[in-house]
Amino acid sequence: MADLNRTQILSGDLNRTQMGAPPVADPNKTMMGSAPSLNATQTIKPVQCPVCKTFNPTGVMFCVECGLIFDRALPGDAFGAPAIQLPMLIDSNGREHLIRPGTNVVGREADIQLPDARVSRRHAQITYDASEKLSIEDLGSTNGTKVNGTALAAGQSQTLTGGEKLSFGGLELQLQLPGAKGGNTTQVFASNKTAAITAAPKKDVTPGRLKGGDYDLPLKQGINTFGRKSDNDLCIPDPYVSGKHGTIELADDGVYITDTGSSNGTVLSGAKLVPNMRTLVRPDDEIQLGSVRLVVELSPQP
């Protein structure tokens, strides 16, 4: 009888590996199985937006950050530019404000931020519904909302078709729809392919600007009226500024300012202007209207 306390040596060549019978499965022991198959394991990756580069959860139809609709977005063109398929507002400096699906509040503290003193904190709202229809509504703003020069009543909603000029308290922006000509977005044609734009879009260059504090107002050639009311060329909603305060004229021989009989007057580099007297503005002059201090900056000539 074999002694269980002694080491047993099996017969055969000790230098050869002996293959024994497979082990019997023990239900009380943990068994190591084979590695998982790559064909069975599915790797779920987040969707990266081609516009704002945000990683979105799988299954979403549009970007949670910028609102780009994924199932309608075209791939980038040959130069790697992303295809933007959302309507947008474009200001005089060429800055683009995307309009996301749903309700977009426009104002100084809103979804579409316009940091201009003429614009109310919650000035208006633009709705982009599921059927891709756009509408605008004034939210009871101080200086009003206009569509192509026509003022909207508070709470009045108007349908937008694209190309309209929208004025928020005198700050003017243009609505551009996806694929519309004249902007810097990728154009969409019936073939559902992108096409190169033959010429780069041109931005309107104003001959000058009136700047100071929160104000950055474009000046046109000729006479620019300024005052507290929104129907002026330059709206300055300060309590010390009169409704019709004065004019700034960009003439061929220089820049001139005239106080048209304001209540609190106009000060040019420390000297109060005589009402209704046309006065030359030098490059280093400062215009003071109550607590507002402004300077005229002319655009360089091409």
C-alpha positions in Angstrom: 0.0 0.0 0.0 1.4 3.4 -0.9 2.5 5.7 1.8 0.6 9.0 1.4 3.4 10.9 3.3 6.1 10.0 0.8 6.7 11.7 -2.5 5.6 9.5 -5.4 7.8 9.5 -8.5 6.0 8.5 -11.7 7.7 6.2 -14.1 8.9 7.5 -17.4 11.3 10.2 -18.6 11.6 12.9 -16.0 12.8 15.5 -18.6 9.5 15.2 -20.6 6.4 17.1 -19.7 3.6 14.7 -18.7 0.1 15.6 -20.0 -2.5 14.5 -17.5 -6.3 14.3 -17.7 -8.2 17.6 -17.8 -9.3 18.8 -14.4 -12.8 18.1 -13.2 -15.0 21.2 -12.8 -15.5 22.0 -9.1 -18.7 24.1 -8.6 -17.1 25.5 -5.4 -13.9 26.8 -7.2 -13.5 29.9 -9.4 -12.7 29.0 -13.0 -10.7 31.2 -15.3 -12.3 31.4 -18.7 -11.1 32.7 -22.0 -10.8 36.4 -22.9 -13.9 38.2 -24.2 -14.3 38.2 -28.0 -13.8 41.5 -29.8 -16.7 40.5 -32.0 -19.0 40.4 -29.0 -17.8 43.5 -27.0 -19.1 46.8 -28.3 -17.1 50.0 -27.6 -19.4 53.0 -27.2 -17.7 56.3 -28.1 -19.1 59.8 -27.5 -19.9 61.9 -30.5 -17.6 64.9 -31.0 -19.2 68.0 -32.5 -17.4 69.2 -35.6 -18.1 72.9 -34.8 -17.5 73.4 -31.1 -15.5 70.1 -30.5 -17.7 69.1 -27.5 -18.1 65.4 -26.8 -21.7 64.4 -26.7 -23.4 61.3 -25.3 -24.3 58.6 -27.8 -27.8 58.8 -29.3 -28.3 62.6 -29.2 -29.5 64.3 -32.4 -27.8 67.6 -31.8 -24.8 69.0 -29.9 -25.7 69.8 -26.2 -23.3 72.8 -26.4 -23.9 74.6 -29.7 -27.0 72.9 -31.0 -25.6 71.5 -34.3 -28.0 69.0 -35.7 -25.9 65.8 -36.3 -28.1 64.0 -38.7 -28.3 67.0 -41.0 -24.7 68.2 -40.9 -22.6 67.8 -43.9 -19.0 66.6 -43.6 -16.3 69.2 -43.7 -15.2 70.5 -47.1 -11.9 69.8 -48.8 -10.1 72.4 -46.7 -11.3 71.0 -43.4 -13.8 73.7 -42.6 -16.8 72.4 -40.6 -20.2 72.6 -42.2 -22.5 74.8 -40.1 -26.1 74.0 -40.6 -27.7 76.4 -38.1 -29.2 79.9 -38.7 -27.2 82.7 -37.2 -27.2 86.5 -36.5 -24.2 88.4 -38.0 -23.3 91.8 -36.6 -21.5 94.7 -38.3 -18.1 93.3 -37.3 -18.8 89.9 -38.9 -19.2 88.1 -35.5 -21.6 85.2 -35.8 -24.2 84.2 -33.1 -25.6 80.7 -33.7 -29.4 80.2 -33.2 -29.9 76.8 -31.6 -33.1 74.7 -31.9 -35.7 75.8 -29.4 -36.0 79.2 -27.8 -33.0 81.6 -27.9 -33.2 84.7 -25.6 -31.4 87.7 -27.0 -30.0 90.4 -24.6 -27.0 91.5 -22.5 -27.5 88.5 -20.2 -29.1 85.9 -22.4 -28.5 82.9 -24.6 -27.3 85.2 -27.4 -25.3 87.8 -25.6 -25.1 91.3 -27.1 -22.9 93.4 -24.7 -24.4 96.8 -25.8 -25.9 99.4 -23.5 -28.8 99.9 -25.8 -29.8 96.2 -25.4 -31.9 95.1 -22.5 -30.8 92.1 -20.3 -33.6 90.0 -21.8 -34.4 92.0 -24.9 -36.2 89.6 -27.3 -36.4 85.9 -28.1 -35.9 83.9 -31.4 -37.6 80.6 -31.7 -36.3 77.9 -34.0 -38.9 75.0 -33.9 -38.7 71.4 -35.0 -40.1 72.3 -38.5 -37.1 74.7 -38.9 -39.4 77.8 -38.8 -38.0 81.0 -37.2 -39.9 83.7 -35.3 -38.9 86.7 -33.2 -40.7 88.2 -30.3 -39.9 91.4 -28.2 -39.9 90.7 -24.5 -40.8 94.2 -23.4 -37.4 95.7 -24.0 -36.6 99.3 -23.2 -35.5 100.5 -26.6 -37.6 98.1 -28.7 -37.0 95.5 -31.5 -37.3 96.1 -35.2 -37.5 93.8 -38.2 -36.3 95.5 -41.4 -37.1 98.9 -39.8 -40.6 98.0 -38.5 -40.9 98.1 -34.7 -42.5 95.1 -32.9 -44.9 95.6 -30.0 -44.1 94.0 -26.7 -45.1 90.3 -27.0 -45.7 90.5 -30.7 -44.3 87.5 -32.6 -43.2 87.7 -36.3 -42.1 85.0 -38.6 -38.6 85.3 -40.1 -37.7 83.9 -43.6 -34.0 84.8 -43.7 -32.0 87.9 -44.7 -33.9 90.2 -42.4 -32.1 93.0 -40.5 -33.0 92.8 -36.9 -32.5 95.9 -34.6 -32.2 95.4 -30.9 -32.4 98.9 -29.4 -30.5 100.2 -32.4 -27.9 97.5 -32.5 -28.4 96.0 -36.0 -27.7 92.3 -37.0 -28.6 90.3 -40.0 -30.3 86.9 -40.0 -28.7 84.3 -42.2 -30.1 80.9 -42.9 -28.0 77.8 -43.6 -26.6 77.7 -47.1 -27.5 81.3 -47.8 -25.1 83.3 -50.0 -23.1 86.2 -48.7 -21.9 84.6 -45.5 -19.0 82.4 -44.6 -20.9 79.1 -44.2 -20.7 76.1 -46.5 -23.3 76.3 -49.3 -25.7 73.5 -49.8 -26.9 72.5 -53.3 -29.4 70.0 -54.6 -26.7 67.4 -55.1 -26.2 67.4 -51.2 -22.5 68.1 -51.7 -20.4 71.1 -50.7 -19.1 73.5 -53.2 -16.3 76.1 -53.0 -17.3 79.8 -52.8 -15.8 81.6 -55.8 -14.9 84.8 -53.8 -14.4 85.5 -50.2 -17.3 87.3 -48.5 -16.8 91.0 -48.0 -17.5 92.7 -44.7 -18.9 96.3 -44.6 -16.2 98.6 -43.2 -17.6 101.7 -41.6 -15.6 105.0 -42.0 -15.5 105.5 -38.3 -16.7 104.5 -34.8 -17.8 106.2 -31.7 -16.2 104.4 -28.7 -16.1 104.7 -25.0 -17.0 102.5 -22.0 -19.7 100.0 -23.1 -20.3 101.9 -26.4 -18.9 100.9 -29.8 -21.2 102.6 -32.3 -20.6 102.7 -36.1 -20.4 106.1 -37.8 -21.6 106.6 -41.4 -20.3 109.2 -43.8 -22.3 112.4 -43.4 -24.4 113.4 -40.5 -25.1 110.9 -37.6 -27.7 112.0 -35.0 -27.1 110.9 -31.4 -29.3 110.9 -28.3 -31.1 108.8 -25.8 -34.0 107.8 -28.1 -33.7 104.7 -30.2 -34.6 106.4 -33.5 -31.2 108.2 -33.5 -28.4 106.9 -35.7 -26.4 106.6 -32.4 -28.5 105.6 -29.4 -26.9 106.5 -26.1 -29.4 105.5 -23.3 -27.9 107.6 -20.5 -30.2 109.6 -18.2 -28.1 112.8 -18.8 -28.3 112.5 -22.6 -31.2 114.2 -24.2 -33.6 112.4 -26.6 -32.2 114.4 -29.5 -28.8 115.5 -28.2 -26.7 116.4 -31.2 -25.0 115.3 -34.4 -21.6 114.0 -35.5 -20.7 114.7 -39.1 -18.0 112.8 -41.0 -17.2 115.4 -43.8 -14.5 115.4 -46.4 -12.5 118.0 -44.5 -12.8 116.5 -41.0 -15.2 115.4 -38.2 -17.6 117.9 -36.7 -19.9 117.8 -33.7 -23.0 120.0 -33.0 -25.0 120.2 -29.8 -28.6 120.7 -31.0 -29.9 122.3 -27.8 -29.5 119.4 -25.3 -30.6 119.9 -21.7 -27.2 119.1 -20.0 -24.9 120.2 -22.8 -21.9 118.6 -24.6 -18.3 119.0 -23.5 -15.5 118.6 -25.9 -12.1 118.2 -24.2 -13.2 120.2 -21.2 -14.9 123.0 -23.1 -18.7 123.2 -23.2 -20.0 123.6 -26.7 -22.2 126.5 -27.8 -25.6 125.1 -28.9 -26.1 124.7 -32.6 -22.5 125.6 -33.4 -20.6 123.2 -35.7 -17.3 122.4 -34.0 -14.3 120.5 -35.4 -13.3 117.3 -33.5 -9.5 116.7 -33.4 -8.1 113.2 -33.2 -7.2 113.5 -29.5 -10.5 115.2 -28.4 -12.8 113.5 -25.9 -16.6 114.0 -26.1 -18.4 114.1 -22.7 -22.1 113.6 -22.4 -23.0 113.6 -18.7 -21.1 110.7 -17.3 -20.4 109.2 -20.7 -16.9 109.8 -22.3 -16.5 109.0 -26.0 -13.9 109.4 -28.7 -14.2 109.2 -32.5 -12.0 106.7 -34.2 -11.7 106.8 -38.0 -11.1 103.7 -40.1 -7.8 103.7 -42.1 -8.2 104.5 -45.7 -7.6 101.7 -48.2 
